[in-house]
Amino acid sequence: MALPTQKHTKSRTRKRKPSLALKKTGFTKCPKCQKPILPHRACSFCGTYAGKQILKIKESKFDKKKKKKEEEKEKNKSRT
Ligand SMILES: [Zn+2]
């Protein structure tokens, strides 16, 4: 079996390593809801891709709580 004639220094190895690291992916904005999404993927917030509705998005618990709070505020406003 062939053997390397000289040992690679730590420095030489470490200089090479950063080029193997994963690159950060950039985010784009969803044209419909303006939330940050991964490029070339359907928006997970509103379910659209290229202006078409692709996914059915269920109302999240967070959204339901928000709606309830808003409704309660409106009720209180109308009472006073
Ligand atoms: Zn969206």
PDB file of the backbone (N, CA, C, O) and the ligand in Angstrom, with CONECT records:
HET     ZN  A 101       1
ATOM      1  N   MET A   1       0.839  -1.201   0.000  1.00  0.00           N
ATOM      2  CA  MET A   1       0.000   0.000   0.000  1.00  0.00           C
ATOM      3  C   MET A   1       0.873   1.249   0.000  1.00  0.00           C
ATOM      4  O   MET A   1       1.860   1.341   0.730  1.00  0.00           O
ATOM      5  N   ALA A   2       0.489   2.197  -0.826  1.00  0.00           N
ATOM      6  CA  ALA A   2       1.268   3.445  -0.922  1.00  0.00           C
ATOM      7  C   ALA A   2       1.125   4.271   0.339  1.00  0.00           C
ATOM      8  O   ALA A   2       0.039   4.371   0.910  1.00  0.00           O
ATOM      9  N   LEU A   3       2.210   4.854   0.764  1.00  0.00           N
ATOM     10  CA  LEU A   3       2.194   5.695   1.965  1.00  0.00           C
ATOM     11  C   LEU A   3       2.634   7.111   1.617  1.00  0.00           C
ATOM     12  O   LEU A   3       3.468   7.309   0.733  1.00  0.00           O
ATOM     13  N   PRO A   4       2.077   8.089   2.308  1.00  0.00           N
ATOM     14  CA  PRO A   4       2.526   9.457   2.062  1.00  0.00           C
ATOM     15  C   PRO A   4       3.966   9.636   2.511  1.00  0.00           C
ATOM     16  O   PRO A   4       4.360   9.144   3.568  1.00  0.00           O
ATOM     17  N   THR A   5       4.763  10.352   1.693  1.00  0.00           N
ATOM     18  CA  THR A   5       6.181  10.510   2.010  1.00  0.00           C
ATOM     19  C   THR A   5       6.391  11.454   3.180  1.00  0.00           C
ATOM     20  O   THR A   5       7.343  11.307   3.946  1.00  0.00           O
ATOM     21  N   GLN A   6       5.494  12.428   3.313  1.00  0.00           N
ATOM     22  CA  GLN A   6       5.649  13.382   4.414  1.00  0.00           C
ATOM     23  C   GLN A   6       4.323  13.588   5.124  1.00  0.00           C
ATOM     24  O   GLN A   6       3.254  13.493   4.520  1.00  0.00           O
ATOM     25  N   LYS A   7       4.410  13.873   6.414  1.00  0.00           N
ATOM     26  CA  LYS A   7       3.210  14.135   7.205  1.00  0.00           C
ATOM     27  C   LYS A   7       2.638  15.506   6.841  1.00  0.00           C
ATOM     28  O   LYS A   7       3.386  16.472   6.693  1.00  0.00           O
ATOM     29  N   HIS A   8       1.297  15.592   6.695  1.00  0.00           N
ATOM     30  CA  HIS A   8       0.648  16.892   6.508  1.00  0.00           C
ATOM     31  C   HIS A   8       0.642  17.614   7.840  1.00  0.00           C
ATOM     32  O   HIS A   8       0.334  17.016   8.871  1.00  0.00           O
ATOM     33  N   THR A   9       0.973  18.875   7.828  1.00  0.00           N
ATOM     34  CA  THR A   9       0.929  19.647   9.073  1.00  0.00           C
ATOM     35  C   THR A   9      -0.526  19.919   9.444  1.00  0.00           C
ATOM     36  O   THR A   9      -1.418  19.868   8.596  1.00  0.00           O
ATOM     37  N   LYS A  10      -0.753  20.210  10.741  1.00  0.00           N
ATOM     38  CA  LYS A  10      -2.101  20.577  11.197  1.00  0.00           C
ATOM     39  C   LYS A  10      -2.588  21.785  10.427  1.00  0.00           C
ATOM     40  O   LYS A  10      -3.753  21.868  10.037  1.00  0.00           O
ATOM     41  N   SER A  11      -1.673  22.724  10.215  1.00  0.00           N
ATOM     42  CA  SER A  11      -2.021  23.961   9.521  1.00  0.00           C
ATOM     43  C   SER A  11      -2.532  23.662   8.110  1.00  0.00           C
ATOM     44  O   SER A  11      -3.528  24.235   7.669  1.00  0.00           O
ATOM     45  N   ARG A  12      -1.857  22.779   7.422  1.00  0.00           N
ATOM     46  CA  ARG A  12      -2.241  22.462   6.044  1.00  0.00           C
ATOM     47  C   ARG A  12      -3.632  21.820   6.010  1.00  0.00           C
ATOM     48  O   ARG A  12      -4.454  22.144   5.153  1.00  0.00           O
ATOM     49  N   THR A  13      -3.882  20.900   6.958  1.00  0.00           N
ATOM     50  CA  THR A  13      -5.188  20.245   7.037  1.00  0.00           C
ATOM     51  C   THR A  13      -6.276  21.262   7.362  1.00  0.00           C
ATOM     52  O   THR A  13      -7.333  21.269   6.731  1.00  0.00           O
ATOM     53  N   ARG A  14      -6.015  22.126   8.351  1.00  0.00           N
ATOM     54  CA  ARG A  14      -7.017  23.094   8.807  1.00  0.00           C
ATOM     55  C   ARG A  14      -7.313  24.149   7.748  1.00  0.00           C
ATOM     56  O   ARG A  14      -8.417  24.691   7.694  1.00  0.00           O
ATOM     57  N   LYS A  15      -6.320  24.439   6.904  1.00  0.00           N
ATOM     58  CA  LYS A  15      -6.557  25.396   5.812  1.00  0.00           C
ATOM     59  C   LYS A  15      -7.571  24.819   4.825  1.00  0.00           C
ATOM     60  O   LYS A  15      -8.365  25.561   4.247  1.00  0.00           O
ATOM     61  N   ARG A  16      -7.547  23.515   4.634  1.00  0.00           N
ATOM     62  CA  ARG A  16      -8.424  22.855   3.666  1.00  0.00           C
ATOM     63  C   ARG A  16      -9.852  22.720   4.205  1.00  0.00           C
ATOM     64  O   ARG A  16     -10.812  22.793   3.438  1.00  0.00           O
ATOM     65  N   LYS A  17      -9.994  22.525   5.514  1.00  0.00           N
ATOM     66  CA  LYS A  17     -11.290  22.168   6.111  1.00  0.00           C
ATOM     67  C   LYS A  17     -12.428  23.170   5.889  1.00  0.00           C
ATOM     68  O   LYS A  17     -13.554  22.743   5.635  1.00  0.00           O
ATOM     69  N   PRO A  18     -12.184  24.485   5.973  1.00  0.00           N
ATOM     70  CA  PRO A  18     -13.305  25.409   5.806  1.00  0.00           C
ATOM     71  C   PRO A  18     -14.000  25.295   4.459  1.00  0.00           C
ATOM     72  O   PRO A  18     -15.186  25.608   4.350  1.00  0.00           O
ATOM     73  N   SER A  19     -13.289  24.855   3.439  1.00  0.00           N
ATOM     74  CA  SER A  19     -13.912  24.742   2.120  1.00  0.00           C
ATOM     75  C   SER A  19     -14.921  23.604   2.076  1.00  0.00           C
ATOM     76  O   SER A  19     -15.744  23.541   1.162  1.00  0.00           O
ATOM     77  N   LEU A  20     -14.867  22.689   3.068  1.00  0.00           N
ATOM     78  CA  LEU A  20     -15.802  21.563   3.117  1.00  0.00           C
ATOM     79  C   LEU A  20     -17.054  21.885   3.926  1.00  0.00           C
ATOM     80  O   LEU A  20     -18.020  21.122   3.907  1.00  0.00           O
ATOM     81  N   ALA A  21     -17.041  22.997   4.628  1.00  0.00           N
ATOM     82  CA  ALA A  21     -18.173  23.348   5.491  1.00  0.00           C
ATOM     83  C   ALA A  21     -19.413  23.674   4.671  1.00  0.00           C
ATOM     84  O   ALA A  21     -19.313  24.120   3.528  1.00  0.00           O
ATOM     85  N   LEU A  22     -20.577  23.450   5.261  1.00  0.00           N
ATOM     86  CA  LEU A  22     -21.840  23.770   4.597  1.00  0.00           C
ATOM     87  C   LEU A  22     -22.004  25.280   4.516  1.00  0.00           C
ATOM     88  O   LEU A  22     -21.675  26.013   5.449  1.00  0.00           O
ATOM     89  N   LYS A  23     -22.514  25.719   3.393  1.00  0.00           N
ATOM     90  CA  LYS A  23     -22.752  27.153   3.213  1.00  0.00           C
ATOM     91  C   LYS A  23     -24.142  27.519   3.735  1.00  0.00           C
ATOM     92  O   LYS A  23     -25.072  26.714   3.680  1.00  0.00           O
ATOM     93  N   LYS A  24     -24.263  28.730   4.233  1.00  0.00           N
ATOM     94  CA  LYS A  24     -25.567  29.201   4.701  1.00  0.00           C
ATOM     95  C   LYS A  24     -26.495  29.419   3.515  1.00  0.00           C
ATOM     96  O   LYS A  24     -26.081  29.918   2.468  1.00  0.00           O
ATOM     97  N   THR A  25     -27.767  29.035   3.695  1.00  0.00           N
ATOM     98  CA  THR A  25     -28.734  29.289   2.633  1.00  0.00           C
ATOM     99  C   THR A  25     -29.388  30.639   2.854  1.00  0.00           C
ATOM    100  O   THR A  25     -29.696  31.010   3.987  1.00  0.00           O
ATOM    101  N   GLY A  26     -29.589  31.337   1.824  1.00  0.00           N
ATOM    102  CA  GLY A  26     -30.234  32.643   1.920  1.00  0.00           C
ATOM    103  C   GLY A  26     -31.736  32.501   1.990  1.00  0.00           C
ATOM    104  O   GLY A  26     -32.290  31.488   1.561  1.00  0.00           O
ATOM    105  N   PHE A  27     -32.388  33.490   2.519  1.00  0.00           N
ATOM    106  CA  PHE A  27     -33.848  33.486   2.586  1.00  0.00           C
ATOM    107  C   PHE A  27     -34.402  34.473   1.570  1.00  0.00           C
ATOM    108  O   PHE A  27     -33.783  35.492   1.266  1.00  0.00           O
ATOM    109  N   THR A  28     -35.574  34.150   1.057  1.00  0.00           N
ATOM    110  CA  THR A  28     -36.290  35.102   0.217  1.00  0.00           C
ATOM    111  C   THR A  28     -37.612  35.427   0.893  1.00  0.00           C
ATOM    112  O   THR A  28     -38.019  34.747   1.835  1.00  0.00           O
ATOM    113  N   LYS A  29     -38.277  36.464   0.412  1.00  0.00           N
ATOM    114  CA  LYS A  29     -39.558  36.845   1.002  1.00  0.00           C
ATOM    115  C   LYS A  29     -40.687  36.253   0.184  1.00  0.00           C
ATOM    116  O   LYS A  29     -40.655  36.255  -1.047  1.00  0.00           O
ATOM    117  N   CYS A  30     -41.697  35.743   0.897  1.00  0.00           N
ATOM    118  CA  CYS A  30     -42.894  35.261   0.220  1.00  0.00           C
ATOM    119  C   CYS A  30     -43.624  36.468  -0.374  1.00  0.00           C
ATOM    120  O   CYS A  30     -43.884  37.439   0.337  1.00  0.00           O
ATOM    121  N   PRO A  31     -43.959  36.421  -1.670  1.00  0.00           N
ATOM    122  CA  PRO A  31     -44.619  37.585  -2.275  1.00  0.00           C
ATOM    123  C   PRO A  31     -46.027  37.833  -1.729  1.00  0.00           C
ATOM    124  O   PRO A  31     -46.546  38.945  -1.826  1.00  0.00           O
ATOM    125  N   LYS A  32     -46.648  36.790  -1.151  1.00  0.00           N
ATOM    126  CA  LYS A  32     -48.016  36.968  -0.645  1.00  0.00           C
ATOM    127  C   LYS A  32     -48.039  37.475   0.795  1.00  0.00           C
ATOM    128  O   LYS A  32     -48.686  38.477   1.100  1.00  0.00           O
ATOM    129  N   CYS A  33     -47.308  36.754   1.696  1.00  0.00           N
ATOM    130  CA  CYS A  33     -47.402  37.114   3.119  1.00  0.00           C
ATOM    131  C   CYS A  33     -46.158  37.830   3.642  1.00  0.00           C
ATOM    132  O   CYS A  33     -46.121  38.223   4.808  1.00  0.00           O
ATOM    133  N   GLN A  34     -45.145  38.003   2.799  1.00  0.00           N
ATOM    134  CA  GLN A  34     -43.924  38.756   3.151  1.00  0.00           C
ATOM    135  C   GLN A  34     -43.091  38.111   4.265  1.00  0.00           C
ATOM    136  O   GLN A  34     -42.267  38.782   4.886  1.00  0.00           O
ATOM    137  N   LYS A  35     -43.302  36.809   4.522  1.00  0.00           N
ATOM    138  CA  LYS A  35     -42.507  36.137   5.548  1.00  0.00           C
ATOM    139  C   LYS A  35     -41.271  35.502   4.909  1.00  0.00           C
ATOM    140  O   LYS A  35     -41.313  35.153   3.729  1.00  0.00           O
ATOM    141  N   PRO A  36     -40.160  35.339   5.663  1.00  0.00           N
ATOM    142  CA  PRO A  36     -38.953  34.753   5.081  1.00  0.00           C
ATOM    143  C   PRO A  36     -39.131  33.267   4.802  1.00  0.00           C
ATOM    144  O   PRO A  36     -39.531  32.511   5.687  1.00  0.00           O
ATOM    145  N   ILE A  37     -38.834  32.848   3.575  1.00  0.00           N
ATOM    146  CA  ILE A  37     -38.973  31.436   3.191  1.00  0.00           C
ATOM    147  C   ILE A  37     -37.714  30.991   2.459  1.00  0.00           C
ATOM    148  O   ILE A  37     -36.936  31.820   1.987  1.00  0.00           O
ATOM    149  N   LEU A  38     -37.517  29.673   2.368  1.00  0.00           N
ATOM    150  CA  LEU A  38     -36.392  29.129   1.613  1.00  0.00           C
ATOM    151  C   LEU A  38     -36.702  29.256   0.121  1.00  0.00           C
ATOM    152  O   LEU A  38     -37.849  29.085  -0.292  1.00  0.00           O
ATOM    153  N   PRO A  39     -35.679  29.557  -0.690  1.00  0.00           N
ATOM    154  CA  PRO A  39     -35.926  29.713  -2.114  1.00  0.00           C
ATOM    155  C   PRO A  39     -36.310  28.400  -2.792  1.00  0.00           C
ATOM    156  O   PRO A  39     -35.857  27.335  -2.373  1.00  0.00           O
ATOM    157  N   HIS A  40     -37.134  28.462  -3.826  1.00  0.00           N
ATOM    158  CA  HIS A  40     -37.600  27.323  -4.617  1.00  0.00           C
ATOM    159  C   HIS A  40     -38.416  26.329  -3.782  1.00  0.00           C
ATOM    160  O   HIS A  40     -38.412  25.129  -4.057  1.00  0.00           O
ATOM    161  N   ARG A  41     -39.108  26.836  -2.770  1.00  0.00           N
ATOM    162  CA  ARG A  41     -39.973  25.986  -1.958  1.00  0.00           C
ATOM    163  C   ARG A  41     -41.289  26.711  -1.706  1.00  0.00           C
ATOM    164  O   ARG A  41     -41.342  27.940  -1.685  1.00  0.00           O
ATOM    165  N   ALA A  42     -42.358  25.921  -1.514  1.00  0.00           N
ATOM    166  CA  ALA A  42     -43.658  26.520  -1.217  1.00  0.00           C
ATOM    167  C   ALA A  42     -43.601  27.176   0.164  1.00  0.00           C
ATOM    168  O   ALA A  42     -42.915  26.692   1.064  1.00  0.00           O
ATOM    169  N   CYS A  43     -44.317  28.265   0.314  1.00  0.00           N
ATOM    170  CA  CYS A  43     -44.360  28.978   1.590  1.00  0.00           C
ATOM    171  C   CYS A  43     -45.123  28.140   2.601  1.00  0.00           C
ATOM    172  O   CYS A  43     -46.252  27.723   2.342  1.00  0.00           O
ATOM    173  N   SER A  44     -44.499  27.887   3.772  1.00  0.00           N
ATOM    174  CA  SER A  44     -45.154  27.052   4.781  1.00  0.00           C
ATOM    175  C   SER A  44     -46.167  27.841   5.597  1.00  0.00           C
ATOM    176  O   SER A  44     -46.933  27.259   6.365  1.00  0.00           O
ATOM    177  N   PHE A  45     -46.179  29.161   5.437  1.00  0.00           N
ATOM    178  CA  PHE A  45     -47.114  29.994   6.204  1.00  0.00           C
ATOM    179  C   PHE A  45     -48.449  30.134   5.470  1.00  0.00           C
ATOM    180  O   PHE A  45     -49.512  30.011   6.079  1.00  0.00           O
ATOM    181  N   CYS A  46     -48.388  30.396   4.142  1.00  0.00           N
ATOM    182  CA  CYS A  46     -49.637  30.584   3.404  1.00  0.00           C
ATOM    183  C   CYS A  46     -49.858  29.505   2.340  1.00  0.00           C
ATOM    184  O   CYS A  46     -50.942  29.424   1.762  1.00  0.00           O
ATOM    185  N   GLY A  47     -48.827  28.664   2.072  1.00  0.00           N
ATOM    186  CA  GLY A  47     -49.001  27.533   1.166  1.00  0.00           C
ATOM    187  C   GLY A  47     -49.016  27.880  -0.307  1.00  0.00           C
ATOM    188  O   GLY A  47     -49.588  27.136  -1.103  1.00  0.00           O
ATOM    189  N   THR A  48     -48.401  28.994  -0.697  1.00  0.00           N
ATOM    190  CA  THR A  48     -48.392  29.368  -2.108  1.00  0.00           C
ATOM    191  C   THR A  48     -47.012  29.145  -2.713  1.00  0.00           C
ATOM    192  O   THR A  48     -45.993  29.223  -2.028  1.00  0.00           O
ATOM    193  N   TYR A  49     -47.005  28.869  -4.003  1.00  0.00           N
ATOM    194  CA  TYR A  49     -45.749  28.790  -4.756  1.00  0.00           C
ATOM    195  C   TYR A  49     -46.015  29.352  -6.138  1.00  0.00           C
ATOM    196  O   TYR A  49     -46.948  28.926  -6.819  1.00  0.00           O
ATOM    197  N   ALA A  50     -45.200  30.302  -6.551  1.00  0.00           N
ATOM    198  CA  ALA A  50     -45.333  30.964  -7.859  1.00  0.00           C
ATOM    199  C   ALA A  50     -46.742  31.513  -8.051  1.00  0.00           C
ATOM    200  O   ALA A  50     -47.303  31.432  -9.143  1.00  0.00           O
ATOM    201  N   GLY A  51     -47.308  32.069  -6.986  1.00  0.00           N
ATOM    202  CA  GLY A  51     -48.627  32.707  -7.070  1.00  0.00           C
ATOM    203  C   GLY A  51     -49.798  31.754  -7.043  1.00  0.00           C
ATOM    204  O   GLY A  51     -50.947  32.185  -7.142  1.00  0.00           O
ATOM    205  N   LYS A  52     -49.526  30.442  -6.908  1.00  0.00           N
ATOM    206  CA  LYS A  52     -50.625  29.466  -6.857  1.00  0.00           C
ATOM    207  C   LYS A  52     -50.715  28.843  -5.479  1.00  0.00           C
ATOM    208  O   LYS A  52     -49.703  28.662  -4.802  1.00  0.00           O
ATOM    209  N   GLN A  53     -51.942  28.513  -5.061  1.00  0.00           N
ATOM    210  CA  GLN A  53     -52.160  27.842  -3.774  1.00  0.00           C
ATOM    211  C   GLN A  53     -51.826  26.373  -3.938  1.00  0.00           C
ATOM    212  O   GLN A  53     -52.515  25.656  -4.663  1.00  0.00           O
ATOM    213  N   ILE A  54     -50.763  25.911  -3.263  1.00  0.00           N
ATOM    214  CA  ILE A  54     -50.286  24.536  -3.415  1.00  0.00           C
ATOM    215  C   ILE A  54     -50.658  23.702  -2.192  1.00  0.00           C
ATOM    216  O   ILE A  54     -51.116  22.568  -2.332  1.00  0.00           O
ATOM    217  N   LEU A  55     -50.466  24.254  -0.998  1.00  0.00           N
ATOM    218  CA  LEU A  55     -50.698  23.509   0.239  1.00  0.00           C
ATOM    219  C   LEU A  55     -51.933  24.037   0.965  1.00  0.00           C
ATOM    220  O   LEU A  55     -52.261  25.221   0.900  1.00  0.00           O
ATOM    221  N   LYS A  56     -52.603  23.119   1.656  1.00  0.00           N
ATOM    222  CA  LYS A  56     -53.701  23.536   2.538  1.00  0.00           C
ATOM    223  C   LYS A  56     -53.091  23.792   3.908  1.00  0.00           C
ATOM    224  O   LYS A  56     -52.502  22.893   4.508  1.00  0.00           O
ATOM    225  N   ILE A  57     -53.230  24.995   4.394  1.00  0.00           N
ATOM    226  CA  ILE A  57     -52.651  25.359   5.682  1.00  0.00           C
ATOM    227  C   ILE A  57     -53.755  25.409   6.724  1.00  0.00           C
ATOM    228  O   ILE A  57     -54.745  26.127   6.584  1.00  0.00           O
ATOM    229  N   LYS A  58     -53.553  24.619   7.777  1.00  0.00           N
ATOM    230  CA  LYS A  58     -54.507  24.643   8.894  1.00  0.00           C
ATOM    231  C   LYS A  58     -54.215  25.843   9.769  1.00  0.00           C
ATOM    232  O   LYS A  58     -53.072  26.291   9.864  1.00  0.00           O
ATOM    233  N   GLU A  59     -55.242  26.358  10.404  1.00  0.00           N
ATOM    234  CA  GLU A  59     -55.053  27.462  11.334  1.00  0.00           C
ATOM    235  C   GLU A  59     -54.279  26.958  12.547  1.00  0.00           C
ATOM    236  O   GLU A  59     -54.670  25.968  13.167  1.00  0.00           O
ATOM    237  N   SER A  60     -53.191  27.629  12.884  1.00  0.00           N
ATOM    238  CA  SER A  60     -52.391  27.193  14.027  1.00  0.00           C
ATOM    239  C   SER A  60     -53.038  27.663  15.326  1.00  0.00           C
ATOM    240  O   SER A  60     -53.888  28.554  15.325  1.00  0.00           O
ATOM    241  N   LYS A  61     -52.621  27.047  16.441  1.00  0.00           N
ATOM    242  CA  LYS A  61     -53.159  27.423  17.743  1.00  0.00           C
ATOM    243  C   LYS A  61     -52.856  28.879  18.043  1.00  0.00           C
ATOM    244  O   LYS A  61     -53.674  29.596  18.620  1.00  0.00           O
ATOM    245  N   PHE A  62     -51.660  29.305  17.638  1.00  0.00           N
ATOM    246  CA  PHE A  62     -51.238  30.688  17.879  1.00  0.00           C
ATOM    247  C   PHE A  62     -52.190  31.656  17.194  1.00  0.00           C
ATOM    248  O   PHE A  62     -52.598  32.652  17.791  1.00  0.00           O
ATOM    249  N   ASP A  63     -52.551  31.371  15.935  1.00  0.00           N
ATOM    250  CA  ASP A  63     -53.457  32.237  15.192  1.00  0.00           C
ATOM    251  C   ASP A  63     -54.843  32.264  15.837  1.00  0.00           C
ATOM    252  O   ASP A  63     -55.482  33.313  15.921  1.00  0.00           O
ATOM    253  N   LYS A  64     -55.300  31.079  16.296  1.00  0.00           N
ATOM    254  CA  LYS A  64     -56.621  31.009  16.926  1.00  0.00           C
ATOM    255  C   LYS A  64     -56.654  31.863  18.184  1.00  0.00           C
ATOM    256  O   LYS A  64     -57.624  32.580  18.427  1.00  0.00           O
ATOM    257  N   LYS A  65     -55.573  31.784  18.999  1.00  0.00           N
ATOM    258  CA  LYS A  65     -55.501  32.575  20.226  1.00  0.00           C
ATOM    259  C   LYS A  65     -55.532  34.063  19.899  1.00  0.00           C
ATOM    260  O   LYS A  65     -56.193  34.845  20.581  1.00  0.00           O
ATOM    261  N   LYS A  66     -54.797  34.453  18.831  1.00  0.00           N
ATOM    262  CA  LYS A  66     -54.767  35.851  18.408  1.00  0.00           C
ATOM    263  C   LYS A  66     -56.162  36.325  18.044  1.00  0.00           C
ATOM    264  O   LYS A  66     -56.599  37.397  18.462  1.00  0.00           O
ATOM    265  N   LYS A  67     -56.867  35.496  17.245  1.00  0.00           N
ATOM    266  CA  LYS A  67     -58.216  35.843  16.807  1.00  0.00           C
ATOM    267  C   LYS A  67     -59.136  36.048  17.995  1.00  0.00           C
ATOM    268  O   LYS A  67     -59.902  37.010  18.044  1.00  0.00           O
ATOM    269  N   LYS A  68     -59.053  35.106  18.982  1.00  0.00           N
ATOM    270  CA  LYS A  68     -59.909  35.186  20.165  1.00  0.00           C
ATOM    271  C   LYS A  68     -59.671  36.487  20.909  1.00  0.00           C
ATOM    272  O   LYS A  68     -60.612  37.161  21.327  1.00  0.00           O
ATOM    273  N   LYS A  69     -58.382  36.836  21.073  1.00  0.00           N
ATOM    274  CA  LYS A  69     -58.025  38.061  21.792  1.00  0.00           C
ATOM    275  C   LYS A  69     -58.594  39.280  21.085  1.00  0.00           C
ATOM    276  O   LYS A  69     -59.139  40.180  21.724  1.00  0.00           O
ATOM    277  N   GLU A  70     -58.464  39.308  19.754  1.00  0.00           N
ATOM    278  CA  GLU A  70     -58.975  40.434  18.977  1.00  0.00           C
ATOM    279  C   GLU A  70     -60.490  40.548  19.108  1.00  0.00           C
ATOM    280  O   GLU A  70     -61.030  41.644  19.256  1.00  0.00           O
ATOM    281  N   GLU A  71     -61.170  39.398  19.050  1.00  0.00           N
ATOM    282  CA  GLU A  71     -62.628  39.394  19.187  1.00  0.00           C
ATOM    283  C   GLU A  71     -63.053  39.925  20.554  1.00  0.00           C
ATOM    284  O   GLU A  71     -63.998  40.706  20.666  1.00  0.00           O
ATOM    285  N   GLU A  72     -62.333  39.485  21.599  1.00  0.00           N
ATOM    286  CA  GLU A  72     -62.643  39.950  22.950  1.00  0.00           C
ATOM    287  C   GLU A  72     -62.441  41.457  23.075  1.00  0.00           C
ATOM    288  O   GLU A  72     -63.227  42.144  23.726  1.00  0.00           O
ATOM    289  N   LYS A  73     -61.376  41.965  22.443  1.00  0.00           N
ATOM    290  CA  LYS A  73     -61.115  43.398  22.474  1.00  0.00           C
ATOM    291  C   LYS A  73     -62.253  44.171  21.833  1.00  0.00           C
ATOM    292  O   LYS A  73     -62.699  45.194  22.352  1.00  0.00           O
ATOM    293  N   GLU A  74     -62.724  43.659  20.675  1.00  0.00           N
ATOM    294  CA  GLU A  74     -63.818  44.332  19.964  1.00  0.00           C
ATOM    295  C   GLU A  74     -65.091  44.317  20.812  1.00  0.00           C
ATOM    296  O   GLU A  74     -65.836  45.297  20.844  1.00  0.00           O
ATOM    297  N   LYS A  75     -65.335  43.192  21.502  1.00  0.00           N
ATOM    298  CA  LYS A  75     -66.522  43.095  22.365  1.00  0.00           C
ATOM    299  C   LYS A  75     -66.457  44.125  23.471  1.00  0.00           C
ATOM    300  O   LYS A  75     -67.439  44.810  23.760  1.00  0.00           O
ATOM    301  N   ASN A  76     -65.277  44.228  24.094  1.00  0.00           N
ATOM    302  CA  ASN A  76     -65.107  45.191  25.177  1.00  0.00           C
ATOM    303  C   ASN A  76     -65.283  46.627  24.689  1.00  0.00           C
ATOM    304  O   ASN A  76     -65.821  47.471  25.406  1.00  0.00           O
ATOM    305  N   LYS A  77     -64.825  46.899  23.460  1.00  0.00           N
ATOM    306  CA  LYS A  77     -64.962  48.241  22.899  1.00  0.00           C
ATOM    307  C   LYS A  77     -66.437  48.589  22.701  1.00  0.00           C
ATOM    308  O   LYS A  77     -66.883  49.695  23.009  1.00  0.00           O
ATOM    309  N   SER A  78     -67.184  47.606  22.173  1.00  0.00           N
ATOM    310  CA  SER A  78     -68.598  47.860  21.891  1.00  0.00           C
ATOM    311  C   SER A  78     -69.410  48.041  23.170  1.00  0.00           C
ATOM    312  O   SER A  78     -70.424  48.738  23.165  1.00  0.00           O
ATOM    313  N   ARG A  79     -68.968  47.413  24.276  1.00  0.00           N
ATOM    314  CA  ARG A  79     -69.680  47.518  25.552  1.00  0.00           C
ATOM    315  C   ARG A  79     -69.541  48.932  26.130  1.00  0.00           C
ATOM    316  O   ARG A  79     -70.501  49.495  26.658  1.00  0.00           O
ATOM    317  N   THR A  80     -68.335  49.494  26.022  1.00  0.00           N
ATOM    318  CA  THR A  80     -68.115  50.804  26.649  1.00  0.00           C
ATOM    319  C   THR A  80     -68.624  51.950  25.813  1.00  0.00           C
ATOM    320  O   THR A  80     -68.506  53.107  26.215  1.00  0.00           O
TER     321      THR A  80
HETATM  322 ZN    ZN A 101     -46.463  33.044   2.206  1.00  0.00          ZN2+
END
